[in-house]
Amino acid sequence: MRVVVAHNRYREAQPSGENIIVDAEIAQLSAAGIEVLPFIRSSDEIPSMSKVAKALLPISPIWAPRAQHDLSRLLTEHRPDVLHLHNPYPLLSPWVVRTAHRHGVPVVQTVHNYRQVCSSGIYFRDGVICQDCKGRALGVPAIKHRCYRDSAAQSALMATTLAVHRGTWRSVDRYIALTSAIADHLRDYGIPDERVVVKPNSMPDPGRPTPLGDGFLYMARLSPEKGVDLLLDAWRRHPVGALGTLRVAGDGELRPLVEAAAAERPDVVYLGQLDRAGVQAAVEASAVVIVASMWHDVLPTAIIEALASGRPVLGTALGGIPYLVGADAPHEPAGTGPAEVASAVAGGGGPAMPAGIGLGEAGWVVAPEPAALAAALPLARAGAAGLALAARARYERMFHPDVVTKQLIDIYAGVARTSNRV
């Protein structure tokens, strides 16, 4: 099978879990015998573009002529079975879907965010969840609030792009929803059930888990929607040293808050931006990984990395986080819902979780509030050892590359088999 993987890479200066996932997926597909034809552009190319190319940039989210020309040539030469699209912005444009269909090639898209509807892609503005553009023909609120790159002009362009390509998105042959929450988002957008498949991402297997370390690890972009300020607020509600060490990895606009907390308390350690080896070492040094997102986070890579290493997760009950830790009862296989898991972990009939805290197969979910997170921290520290094996087992069953790659190949085969495009 021959597959074009199309992706506009995010800037390397802003580390992206999506870039990591695309790279890993290409490697996994190649290892499984799939002929992968990468069709990759990078936003890092923009500064070195010619003046003519830069002049065309404003229209590229709507229609990127150079990308369509290059893609047409690739499709004509190699005649792939499927095109798998990830991020199209800004250098590919959703128009690649139309170009592929013109060549008779069916399209699969992995949905990593909410940019069918939301110009910023994250349903988050001014420190709170925002869905003001949902259901609108044109996202006027996004323009008013400068949601895309803090620019009214660029927000107007993105809102227009989403309006222009509403039909394009509804023509995609198969959507890959990374979690049940994204599947619900797509159905709400008008995509029929039969064109939506829930398939999570995977991360490489780090091998047999090491014994649990101590304390907690937070590893994410240090930005408001990722909730590091929420975590620090909750952490300060406990005496110094009461919970072990809080390690914080990442970089971003809220870095000064983390540096101030590390200077203020010896039980907060700022690790900075880590490479892959550094991330693995930080995970192994900890007992619990925290994901404190304040938005409907789609699929935080940190959770899969934690489960792979046998570390349970304490996360906010937003977006795909409950699904990942096995606290998403309506969509869980029989026997793995939070009530059943709580009973199994407690030996049956154990004490109920405090209000605002839910127990899943591989961790805990809490309301995105400082008091709820603060209450969950000691429970997670005390219960980490009891969920470590379950965390690794969930990774092996649902997020291991062998499992996820087979699912992806089956999706490709199904789309290629049923497509009647000529």
N, C-alpha and C positions, 0 to 999 in steps of 0.2 A: 504494500500500500504506500502511496506517495501523498504527503500532506504538506501544504504550505502553512507555516506558522507566521502570522503577521502580528507585529507588535511595535508600537512606538515607545522606546525606552524612556523612562523618566531620567532627569538629570542625575548624574552620579553624585553630585554634591548634595543631593537630597535622597539618601538611601531609601530604596523602594522594595518592599516585600514582593510587589508584583514582578519587578525585574528578576528577583531571585527565583520566584516560582516559574517564570517562563524559561529561564535558563535550565532549571532542574528538569522541567517537563520535556524540553528538547533532548536533553541527555538521556532521560528515561525512555523516551520513544525510540531514540536511535539504538539504545541497548536492546530494545525489544524487537528490533528488526524493521522498524518503520523508516522509510526514506523521508527524511525531514528536509524541506526546502525553506530555510529561514528567509522571511521578507521583513527585515528589521530596519527601522530608522531610529535615531536617537535625538532627543532634544538638545544634547550636547553639540550637535552639528550646527545648530542655528547661528552661533557667533561667527563661524567661518564661512557661511554661505555668501554667494555673490550678491551684489546689490539688487539684481533682478529677482533672485530667489527670495530675498528678504522682502522685497516689495510685494510679492505674492502671498507672503505669510498670512496677512489678515483674512484671506479667503480660504486658506488651506483646511481649516476644520470642516468647511462646507464641501469643498472640492479641491483636492490637491492634484493638479494636472500631471506633475512629474511622477508622483507615486502611481497614478493610474496608468501612465505610459509604461513604467517599469514593470508594474504588476501584469499588465496585458502581455508584455513580452515574455515574462516568466511563465505565465499560464499557457501561452501558445507553444512555447518550447518544450515544457515538461508535462503538460496535460495531467495535473494532479487529480486525485480522487476527491479531495476535500481541502477547503481553506479554513484554518482555525484562527480566528481573530481574537486578540486580547485588547490592548488599548489602541485606539486609532488616532489619538490627538497628540500634537496638532498636525503632524506631517503626513499621516496616511489618509485621514478623513473616513467617515463611515461609507463614503462612496466606494471603498474597496469591495463592499458587499455587492453593490450593483455591477462593478467590473467583473467580479467572480461569476455572478449569475449570467452576465452577458456571454461568458465563455463556457457556460454550462457546468460550472463547478459549484457544488453546494457549500454552504457556509455554516460553520459552528462558531459560536462566540461564548467565551467564558466571561461572565459578568462579575467584575471585581469591585464595582461601586454602583451608585444610583444615577449615573449620568444619562440615562434615557430621559430623566425628568429634571434632575437638579444640576445646575450649571457648575457648582463646585464638586459635585459627585458624592457628597458625604451627608447631606441633610443636616447640616450643622452651621449655625451662624450666631455670632456675638455670644458665644458661650453656652448656647442651648440648642436642642434639636429643633430644626425648622423644616417644614414641608409646605411653605407658602406657595411654591410653584406647582405643587401636585394638582393635576386635573386642569391646568390652564393650557390654552392653545399656545401662548407665548409667555415665557417666564419673566414677566415685568418686575416682580419683586426682586429677582436676581440682579436686574439692571439697576434698580433703585438702590439696592444695598451693596452694589459692586462686589458680588459674590465670587466672580472669577478673577483671580489675580489682583484683587482690590482695584479693579479698573472698570469704570462704567462702560467704556468703549468695548473692551474685551468681553465684559459680561453680556453686552448687547449682541456681540458676535456669537458667543456660545449659546445664548438663549435662542437666537435665530437658527443656529445650526441644529439644535434639538427639535425645533419646530419643522424645519425643512426635512429632516431625516426621520420623522416619525414613521412614515411609510417604509423607509429603508429598514429600520429596526424591526418592524413587523413582518418583514420578508425573510429574516434570518431563518434558516432551515431547522436549526436546533440550538437552543440555549443551554449552556451549562451553568446551573445555579450552584454556587459553592456551598450553600446551606439552605435549609428549609425557609429561612427568612427571605433570602433572595428569590427563591421560587415564588413566595407570596407576592413580593414586589413585582415580579414579571407578570404574574397573573393579573394583578391590579392594573398593570399597564396595558393589558389586553392581549397578552400572549396566551394562546390555547395550551391547556395542560399537556397535550401530546407533543408539544414542541419544547417542553421544559424537562430537563433531567437534573436531579441533584447529584453532584459529584464533587466532593471536596478536593482541595489540593493535597499534595503530599510533600514530605521532606525526606532527604536521604536518611537511611537507618544509621544512627551513630554506634550501633552495637549494644551489647549487653549493658543495661544500666548499672552505674556505679552506686554504692551506698549513698543514701541521702546525706546532703550536707546540712547546713543550718541556716535558718533565716529565710529571707525572701529575695526574689529577683524581679525587677521591673525592667523590661527591655523594649523600647519603642521610641518613636519620634517624640521629642519633648515639645509637644504642641498642645493647645487647649483641648482639642477633641480627644486626645489620647489619655487625658485625666491624671497626669502626674501631679498636678496641684491638688486634686481630690485625694490622691494617695498620701501626699505629704501632710495634708490636714488630718486625715485619719491616723497616720503614724504618730503625730504629735499628741494625740489623746492618750498615749500610753507612756509610762515612765521610760527614761533612757535605759536601753538594754533589756527591757522586759520581753521583747519579741525576737531577740537575736539581732542579726544585721540585715538592714535593707540595702541591697545593692541596686544601683540605678545605672542602666546602660543606654546610650543614645545621645542625640544632639538635637538642637532646635531652639526655637525662640524662648522657651521657658528654662533654658539651661541655667540662667542666674538663680532661679528659685531652688534648683537642685544643689547648686554650689553653695548657696546660703545655708540650706538645710544640713549639708555635709560639714560645713564649718561650725554650725550650731550644735550638732549632735554627733558623738562618736559612733553611734549605731547606724548612721547613714553614710554610705560610701558611694561616691560618684565615679563610675568606671570610664566615662567618656564613650566615644564611638568605637565599637569592637569589630574586629574581623571575625571570620567564621570560627577560627580556633578559639578566639577570645570569648565568643558567645558560648561555645560548648563548655569551656572551663568555668564560666560564670554560672551556667545551669548546674553543672556538677557540684559546685560549691554551695548551692542553695537547696532548700527542701521544698519550697513552693514558688511557683511563678505567678506573678500578679499581672492581670490585664484590666486596667481601670478605665476603659474607654467610656467617654461621655456621649458618643454618637453610636448609631447602629452599625458598629464595626462589622464588616462583612466576614472576614476570615483572618484573624490575626495570626500571622505565621508563628509568633512566639508561642502560641498554645500548642501547635503541632510539634514544635521543637521540644517543648516541655514534656509532652506525653511520650515522645520518642525516647526521652531519657528517663522515663519513669517518675516524673515530677508532676504531682497534681497541680491544679490551677485554681486560683481564686480570681474570679472575674465579675464584672458588672453584668446584669441581666439584660443586655441590649444586643440587637443584631444577631450575629451568628454565634455569639459566645455560649449561650446555653446549649445550642446544638453540639458544639465542639466538646464540651465537657460532659455531655450526656444528661443534661437537665432539661432537655427540650421534649417533654413527655409526649405531646401529640404526634411527634414524628419519629420517636424512638422505636426500635424493634421491641417486641414483647419481652418483658423481663428486664428491660434496661431503663425504665422510667425512673424518675427521682424517688418516688415513694418506695418502689421495689428495691432500688439500690440502697436507700437509707436503711431499709429493714435488713438487707443482706449485710451491710457494713456493721450494723449494730448487733448482728446476731439475731435479728428479729425482734421487733417491738422496742427498739431503742428509743431514747428521748427525742422528741421532735426538735427540729432546728428553731432557733429564735426567730421571731417575726422579721421579715426582710431578708432572710438568708435561706437559700435553697441548696440542697445537697444533690449532686449528680454522680454519675458513675466515676468520674475522674476529677472531681473538684467541687467547688462551691460557686454559686452565683448570688449576688447581692444587689439591692437597689443602688443606683449611682449616687449615693449620698454619704457624706463623711461619717455619720453615726453608724450606718449599716456596715460600711466597710471596716470601721474601727472595731465593731463588735465581732466581725468575722475573722479578723486577723489572729487572735489567740486560738480560735476554734480550728483554723486552718493549720496553724503551727502544731497543735496537739494531734490533729487527725492526719497529718501528712503521711506518716508511715503506713497507716491503714489503707490509704488509697494509692500508694505507689505502684503496686502490682497491677491494679485495675487501670491506672493511667497508661502503663506500657501495653497492657492487653488491648485497650481501646485503640491505641496507635496501630498495633499490628493488625487489628480487625478492620479498621476503617481508613487509616491514613498512610499505611505502608506503601512505598512506590510500586511493589508488585501488584497490590490490590487496585490501586488507583489507576495505574497505567493500563491494566486490563479493562477497567471500566471505560477509559477514554478510547481505547482501540475499538471496543464494542460500539461506542457512540459513533465513531467514524464509519465503521462498517455499516451500521444501520442507516445512516444518512446517505452514504454512497449507494446503498442497495435500493433505497426507496426514492431517490431523486430521479425525476423524469425530465430534467432540464436538457435541452438540446442546443 
